[in-house]
Amino acid sequence: MPGRRGGQAERGDGEPEPAAPPPEADDPHLALLRATHALTGTGSPA
């Protein structure tokens, strides 16, 4: 099939291409919340 490796990659054909950038790219607060969760094991700032 033409264009198999161009555009979207199929499942099982290497790694699938991301459909969109992660939410953290547009939401710094979410990135901070995730970083806090990763460090403390809780998503709560308290």
PDB file of N, H, CA, C and O in Angstrom:
ATOM      1  N   MET A   1       0.856  -1.199   0.000  1.00  0.00           N
ATOM      2  CA  MET A   1       0.000   0.000   0.000  1.00  0.00           C
ATOM      3  C   MET A   1       0.892   1.250   0.000  1.00  0.00           C
ATOM      4  O   MET A   1       1.824   1.342   0.799  1.00  0.00           O
ATOM      5  N   PRO A   2       0.620   2.183  -0.866  1.00  0.00           N
ATOM      6  CA  PRO A   2       1.456   3.400  -0.935  1.00  0.00           C
ATOM      7  C   PRO A   2       1.283   4.279   0.300  1.00  0.00           C
ATOM      8  O   PRO A   2       0.184   4.410   0.838  1.00  0.00           O
ATOM      9  N   GLY A   3       2.392   4.880   0.737  1.00  0.00           N
ATOM     10  H   GLY A   3       3.285   4.773   0.299  1.00  0.00           H
ATOM     11  CA  GLY A   3       2.304   5.799   1.881  1.00  0.00           C
ATOM     12  C   GLY A   3       2.208   5.085   3.208  1.00  0.00           C
ATOM     13  O   GLY A   3       1.763   5.672   4.194  1.00  0.00           O
ATOM     14  N   ARG A   4       2.620   3.818   3.254  1.00  0.00           N
ATOM     15  H   ARG A   4       2.982   3.341   2.453  1.00  0.00           H
ATOM     16  CA  ARG A   4       2.506   3.060   4.511  1.00  0.00           C
ATOM     17  C   ARG A   4       3.353   3.664   5.612  1.00  0.00           C
ATOM     18  O   ARG A   4       2.914   3.739   6.760  1.00  0.00           O
ATOM     19  N   ARG A   5       4.579   4.101   5.276  1.00  0.00           N
ATOM     20  H   ARG A   5       4.936   4.040   4.344  1.00  0.00           H
ATOM     21  CA  ARG A   5       5.455   4.674   6.299  1.00  0.00           C
ATOM     22  C   ARG A   5       5.291   6.185   6.426  1.00  0.00           C
ATOM     23  O   ARG A   5       5.791   6.788   7.375  1.00  0.00           O
ATOM     24  N   GLY A   6       4.592   6.796   5.469  1.00  0.00           N
ATOM     25  H   GLY A   6       4.185   6.306   4.698  1.00  0.00           H
ATOM     26  CA  GLY A   6       4.360   8.237   5.555  1.00  0.00           C
ATOM     27  C   GLY A   6       3.054   8.494   6.277  1.00  0.00           C
ATOM     28  O   GLY A   6       2.209   7.601   6.346  1.00  0.00           O
ATOM     29  N   GLY A   7       2.866   9.675   6.809  1.00  0.00           N
ATOM     30  H   GLY A   7       3.552  10.400   6.752  1.00  0.00           H
ATOM     31  CA  GLY A   7       1.608   9.981   7.506  1.00  0.00           C
ATOM     32  C   GLY A   7       1.517   9.198   8.795  1.00  0.00           C
ATOM     33  O   GLY A   7       2.488   9.134   9.549  1.00  0.00           O
ATOM     34  N   GLN A   8       0.374   8.603   9.063  1.00  0.00           N
ATOM     35  H   GLN A   8      -0.415   8.656   8.451  1.00  0.00           H
ATOM     36  CA  GLN A   8       0.191   7.874  10.310  1.00  0.00           C
ATOM     37  C   GLN A   8       0.766   6.468  10.223  1.00  0.00           C
ATOM     38  O   GLN A   8       0.564   5.770   9.230  1.00  0.00           O
ATOM     39  N   ALA A   9       1.476   6.057  11.253  1.00  0.00           N
ATOM     40  H   ALA A   9       1.640   6.624  12.060  1.00  0.00           H
ATOM     41  CA  ALA A   9       2.008   4.698  11.314  1.00  0.00           C
ATOM     42  C   ALA A   9       0.914   3.771  11.835  1.00  0.00           C
ATOM     43  O   ALA A   9       0.136   4.140  12.715  1.00  0.00           O
ATOM     44  N   GLU A  10       0.868   2.566  11.278  1.00  0.00           N
ATOM     45  H   GLU A  10       1.500   2.267  10.563  1.00  0.00           H
ATOM     46  CA  GLU A  10      -0.151   1.626  11.723  1.00  0.00           C
ATOM     47  C   GLU A  10       0.298   0.921  12.989  1.00  0.00           C
ATOM     48  O   GLU A  10       1.492   0.850  13.280  1.00  0.00           O
ATOM     49  N   ARG A  11      -0.655   0.402  13.737  1.00  0.00           N
ATOM     50  H   ARG A  11      -1.625   0.459  13.500  1.00  0.00           H
ATOM     51  CA  ARG A  11      -0.328  -0.342  14.949  1.00  0.00           C
ATOM     52  C   ARG A  11       0.450  -1.593  14.576  1.00  0.00           C
ATOM     53  O   ARG A  11       0.081  -2.303  13.640  1.00  0.00           O
ATOM     54  N   GLY A  12       1.523  -1.863  15.304  1.00  0.00           N
ATOM     55  H   GLY A  12       1.823  -1.287  16.065  1.00  0.00           H
ATOM     56  CA  GLY A  12       2.329  -3.037  15.012  1.00  0.00           C
ATOM     57  C   GLY A  12       3.392  -2.747  13.965  1.00  0.00           C
ATOM     58  O   GLY A  12       4.240  -3.596  13.690  1.00  0.00           O
ATOM     59  N   ASP A  13       3.355  -1.563  13.382  1.00  0.00           N
ATOM     60  H   ASP A  13       2.666  -0.873  13.605  1.00  0.00           H
ATOM     61  CA  ASP A  13       4.335  -1.188  12.358  1.00  0.00           C
ATOM     62  C   ASP A  13       5.265  -0.150  12.972  1.00  0.00           C
ATOM     63  O   ASP A  13       5.202   1.033  12.637  1.00  0.00           O
ATOM     64  N   GLY A  14       6.137  -0.611  13.880  1.00  0.00           N
ATOM     65  H   GLY A  14       6.189  -1.572  14.152  1.00  0.00           H
ATOM     66  CA  GLY A  14       6.981   0.336  14.607  1.00  0.00           C
ATOM     67  C   GLY A  14       6.147   1.023  15.669  1.00  0.00           C
ATOM     68  O   GLY A  14       5.123   0.489  16.093  1.00  0.00           O
ATOM     69  N   GLU A  15       6.571   2.201  16.105  1.00  0.00           N
ATOM     70  H   GLU A  15       7.403   2.635  15.760  1.00  0.00           H
ATOM     71  CA  GLU A  15       5.813   2.923  17.124  1.00  0.00           C
ATOM     72  C   GLU A  15       4.797   3.850  16.451  1.00  0.00           C
ATOM     73  O   GLU A  15       5.142   4.546  15.496  1.00  0.00           O
ATOM     74  N   PRO A  16       3.556   3.868  16.932  1.00  0.00           N
ATOM     75  CA  PRO A  16       2.546   4.760  16.355  1.00  0.00           C
ATOM     76  C   PRO A  16       2.910   6.218  16.584  1.00  0.00           C
ATOM     77  O   PRO A  16       3.439   6.577  17.636  1.00  0.00           O
ATOM     78  N   GLU A  17       2.623   7.056  15.595  1.00  0.00           N
ATOM     79  H   GLU A  17       2.193   6.765  14.740  1.00  0.00           H
ATOM     80  CA  GLU A  17       2.947   8.471  15.743  1.00  0.00           C
ATOM     81  C   GLU A  17       1.930   9.138  16.665  1.00  0.00           C
ATOM     82  O   GLU A  17       0.748   8.799  16.609  1.00  0.00           O
ATOM     83  N   PRO A  18       2.355  10.073  17.509  1.00  0.00           N
ATOM     84  CA  PRO A  18       1.418  10.761  18.403  1.00  0.00           C
ATOM     85  C   PRO A  18       0.410  11.576  17.607  1.00  0.00           C
ATOM     86  O   PRO A  18       0.778  12.262  16.654  1.00  0.00           O
ATOM     87  N   ALA A  19      -0.841  11.504  17.986  1.00  0.00           N
ATOM     88  H   ALA A  19      -1.141  10.946  18.761  1.00  0.00           H
ATOM     89  CA  ALA A  19      -1.891  12.219  17.269  1.00  0.00           C
ATOM     90  C   ALA A  19      -1.843  13.706  17.593  1.00  0.00           C
ATOM     91  O   ALA A  19      -2.205  14.538  16.761  1.00  0.00           O
ATOM     92  N   ALA A  20      -1.397  14.042  18.804  1.00  0.00           N
ATOM     93  H   ALA A  20      -1.103  13.366  19.480  1.00  0.00           H
ATOM     94  CA  ALA A  20      -1.353  15.434  19.225  1.00  0.00           C
ATOM     95  C   ALA A  20      -0.314  15.592  20.333  1.00  0.00           C
ATOM     96  O   ALA A  20       0.033  14.611  20.991  1.00  0.00           O
ATOM     97  N   PRO A  21       0.187  16.802  20.550  1.00  0.00           N
ATOM     98  CA  PRO A  21       1.145  17.021  21.631  1.00  0.00           C
ATOM     99  C   PRO A  21       0.488  16.759  22.985  1.00  0.00           C
ATOM    100  O   PRO A  21      -0.731  16.885  23.101  1.00  0.00           O
ATOM    101  N   PRO A  22       1.260  16.399  24.010  1.00  0.00           N
ATOM    102  CA  PRO A  22       0.692  16.131  25.327  1.00  0.00           C
ATOM    103  C   PRO A  22       0.020  17.371  25.903  1.00  0.00           C
ATOM    104  O   PRO A  22       0.412  18.492  25.580  1.00  0.00           O
ATOM    105  N   PRO A  23      -1.002  17.181  26.765  1.00  0.00           N
ATOM    106  CA  PRO A  23      -1.727  18.319  27.346  1.00  0.00           C
ATOM    107  C   PRO A  23      -0.810  19.291  28.084  1.00  0.00           C
ATOM    108  O   PRO A  23      -1.100  20.485  28.148  1.00  0.00           O
ATOM    109  N   GLU A  24       0.295  18.788  28.641  1.00  0.00           N
ATOM    110  H   GLU A  24       0.529  17.817  28.588  1.00  0.00           H
ATOM    111  CA  GLU A  24       1.209  19.646  29.387  1.00  0.00           C
ATOM    112  C   GLU A  24       1.766  20.762  28.525  1.00  0.00           C
ATOM    113  O   GLU A  24       2.164  21.809  29.036  1.00  0.00           O
ATOM    114  N   ALA A  25       1.795  20.542  27.213  1.00  0.00           N
ATOM    115  H   ALA A  25       1.472  19.691  26.797  1.00  0.00           H
ATOM    116  CA  ALA A  25       2.348  21.541  26.302  1.00  0.00           C
ATOM    117  C   ALA A  25       1.519  22.834  26.346  1.00  0.00           C
ATOM    118  O   ALA A  25       2.046  23.929  26.150  1.00  0.00           O
ATOM    119  N   ASP A  26       0.210  22.684  26.607  1.00  0.00           N
ATOM    120  H   ASP A  26      -0.218  21.795  26.766  1.00  0.00           H
ATOM    121  CA  ASP A  26      -0.663  23.855  26.642  1.00  0.00           C
ATOM    122  C   ASP A  26      -1.118  24.196  28.062  1.00  0.00           C
ATOM    123  O   ASP A  26      -1.767  25.218  28.284  1.00  0.00           O
ATOM    124  N   ASP A  27      -0.773  23.331  29.021  1.00  0.00           N
ATOM    125  H   ASP A  27      -0.247  22.501  28.841  1.00  0.00           H
ATOM    126  CA  ASP A  27      -1.236  23.540  30.389  1.00  0.00           C
ATOM    127  C   ASP A  27      -0.085  23.351  31.382  1.00  0.00           C
ATOM    128  O   ASP A  27       0.114  22.248  31.890  1.00  0.00           O
ATOM    129  N   PRO A  28       0.671  24.414  31.662  1.00  0.00           N
ATOM    130  CA  PRO A  28       1.816  24.322  32.592  1.00  0.00           C
ATOM    131  C   PRO A  28       1.406  23.824  33.973  1.00  0.00           C
ATOM    132  O   PRO A  28       2.177  23.137  34.643  1.00  0.00           O
ATOM    133  N   HIS A  29       0.190  24.170  34.402  1.00  0.00           N
ATOM    134  H   HIS A  29      -0.437  24.729  33.858  1.00  0.00           H
ATOM    135  CA  HIS A  29      -0.277  23.747  35.719  1.00  0.00           C
ATOM    136  C   HIS A  29      -0.407  22.228  35.776  1.00  0.00           C
ATOM    137  O   HIS A  29      -0.083  21.605  36.787  1.00  0.00           O
ATOM    138  N   LEU A  30      -0.887  21.636  34.674  1.00  0.00           N
ATOM    139  H   LEU A  30      -1.150  22.142  33.853  1.00  0.00           H
ATOM    140  CA  LEU A  30      -1.025  20.189  34.621  1.00  0.00           C
ATOM    141  C   LEU A  30       0.356  19.533  34.677  1.00  0.00           C
ATOM    142  O   LEU A  30       0.532  18.497  35.318  1.00  0.00           O
ATOM    143  N   ALA A  31       1.326  20.140  34.005  1.00  0.00           N
ATOM    144  H   ALA A  31       1.182  20.982  33.484  1.00  0.00           H
ATOM    145  CA  ALA A  31       2.690  19.612  34.026  1.00  0.00           C
ATOM    146  C   ALA A  31       3.246  19.661  35.446  1.00  0.00           C
ATOM    147  O   ALA A  31       3.896  18.715  35.890  1.00  0.00           O
ATOM    148  N   LEU A  32       2.996  20.747  36.152  1.00  0.00           N
ATOM    149  H   LEU A  32       2.468  21.515  35.791  1.00  0.00           H
ATOM    150  CA  LEU A  32       3.460  20.889  37.532  1.00  0.00           C
ATOM    151  C   LEU A  32       2.760  19.872  38.436  1.00  0.00           C
ATOM    152  O   LEU A  32       3.377  19.283  39.324  1.00  0.00           O
ATOM    153  N   LEU A  33       1.471  19.681  38.195  1.00  0.00           N
ATOM    154  H   LEU A  33       0.970  20.159  37.474  1.00  0.00           H
ATOM    155  CA  LEU A  33       0.699  18.731  38.996  1.00  0.00           C
ATOM    156  C   LEU A  33       1.234  17.315  38.796  1.00  0.00           C
ATOM    157  O   LEU A  33       1.355  16.548  39.751  1.00  0.00           O
ATOM    158  N   ARG A  34       1.551  16.979  37.557  1.00  0.00           N
ATOM    159  H   ARG A  34       1.453  17.602  36.781  1.00  0.00           H
ATOM    160  CA  ARG A  34       2.085  15.643  37.269  1.00  0.00           C
ATOM    161  C   ARG A  34       3.463  15.467  37.894  1.00  0.00           C
ATOM    162  O   ARG A  34       3.787  14.392  38.398  1.00  0.00           O
ATOM    163  N   ALA A  35       4.277  16.529  37.860  1.00  0.00           N
ATOM    164  H   ALA A  35       4.014  17.402  37.451  1.00  0.00           H
ATOM    165  CA  ALA A  35       5.611  16.467  38.458  1.00  0.00           C
ATOM    166  C   ALA A  35       5.489  16.262  39.969  1.00  0.00           C
ATOM    167  O   ALA A  35       6.245  15.491  40.561  1.00  0.00           O
ATOM    168  N   THR A  36       4.540  16.951  40.579  1.00  0.00           N
ATOM    169  H   THR A  36       3.926  17.577  40.098  1.00  0.00           H
ATOM    170  CA  THR A  36       4.317  16.819  42.019  1.00  0.00           C
ATOM    171  C   THR A  36       3.853  15.404  42.346  1.00  0.00           C
ATOM    172  O   THR A  36       4.289  14.813  43.334  1.00  0.00           O
ATOM    173  N   HIS A  37       2.970  14.867  41.515  1.00  0.00           N
ATOM    174  H   HIS A  37       2.615  15.347  40.713  1.00  0.00           H
ATOM    175  CA  HIS A  37       2.457  13.516  41.718  1.00  0.00           C
ATOM    176  C   HIS A  37       3.589  12.491  41.598  1.00  0.00           C
ATOM    177  O   HIS A  37       3.643  11.525  42.359  1.00  0.00           O
ATOM    178  N   ALA A  38       4.484  12.706  40.647  1.00  0.00           N
ATOM    179  H   ALA A  38       4.441  13.491  40.029  1.00  0.00           H
ATOM    180  CA  ALA A  38       5.598  11.780  40.431  1.00  0.00           C
ATOM    181  C   ALA A  38       6.563  11.799  41.618  1.00  0.00           C
ATOM    182  O   ALA A  38       7.142  10.771  41.968  1.00  0.00           O
ATOM    183  N   LEU A  39       6.731  12.961  42.230  1.00  0.00           N
ATOM    184  H   LEU A  39       6.260  13.796  41.946  1.00  0.00           H
ATOM    185  CA  LEU A  39       7.688  13.096  43.329  1.00  0.00           C
ATOM    186  C   LEU A  39       7.110  12.659  44.666  1.00  0.00           C
ATOM    187  O   LEU A  39       7.807  12.039  45.470  1.00  0.00           O
ATOM    188  N   THR A  40       5.850  12.973  44.911  1.00  0.00           N
ATOM    189  H   THR A  40       5.284  13.476  44.259  1.00  0.00           H
ATOM    190  CA  THR A  40       5.265  12.711  46.225  1.00  0.00           C
ATOM    191  C   THR A  40       4.307  11.526  46.241  1.00  0.00           C
ATOM    192  O   THR A  40       3.986  10.997  47.305  1.00  0.00           O
ATOM    193  N   GLY A  41       3.851  11.109  45.060  1.00  0.00           N
ATOM    194  H   GLY A  41       4.111  11.539  44.195  1.00  0.00           H
ATOM    195  CA  GLY A  41       2.912   9.996  45.002  1.00  0.00           C
ATOM    196  C   GLY A  41       1.486  10.456  45.244  1.00  0.00           C
ATOM    197  O   GLY A  41       0.586   9.638  45.433  1.00  0.00           O
ATOM    198  N   THR A  42       1.279  11.769  45.239  1.00  0.00           N
ATOM    199  H   THR A  42       2.010  12.434  45.086  1.00  0.00           H
ATOM    200  CA  THR A  42      -0.064  12.311  45.408  1.00  0.00           C
ATOM    201  C   THR A  42      -0.254  13.505  44.491  1.00  0.00           C
ATOM    202  O   THR A  42       0.683  14.266  44.253  1.00  0.00           O
ATOM    203  N   GLY A  43      -1.466  13.671  43.975  1.00  0.00           N
ATOM    204  H   GLY A  43      -2.228  13.053  44.168  1.00  0.00           H
ATOM    205  CA  GLY A  43      -1.724  14.798  43.082  1.00  0.00           C
ATOM    206  C   GLY A  43      -2.190  16.012  43.854  1.00  0.00           C
ATOM    207  O   GLY A  43      -2.414  17.072  43.269  1.00  0.00           O
ATOM    208  N   SER A  44      -2.339  15.872  45.167  1.00  0.00           N
ATOM    209  H   SER A  44      -2.156  15.011  45.642  1.00  0.00           H
ATOM    210  CA  SER A  44      -2.823  16.969  45.989  1.00  0.00           C
ATOM    211  C   SER A  44      -1.669  17.854  46.465  1.00  0.00           C
ATOM    212  O   SER A  44      -0.694  17.341  47.016  1.00  0.00           O
ATOM    213  N   PRO A  45      -1.760  19.162  46.266  1.00  0.00           N
ATOM    214  CA  PRO A  45      -0.695  20.074  46.691  1.00  0.00           C
ATOM    215  C   PRO A  45      -0.621  20.231  48.207  1.00  0.00           C
ATOM    216  O   PRO A  45       0.379  20.715  48.737  1.00  0.00           O
ATOM    217  N   ALA A  46      -1.706  19.812  48.919  1.00  0.00           N
ATOM    218  H   ALA A  46      -2.518  19.419  48.489  1.00  0.00           H
ATOM    219  CA  ALA A  46      -1.737  19.968  50.369  1.00  0.00           C
ATOM    220  C   ALA A  46      -0.894  18.900  51.048  1.00  0.00           C
ATOM    221  O   ALA A  46      -0.801  18.874  52.275  1.00  0.00           O
TER     222      ALA A  46
END
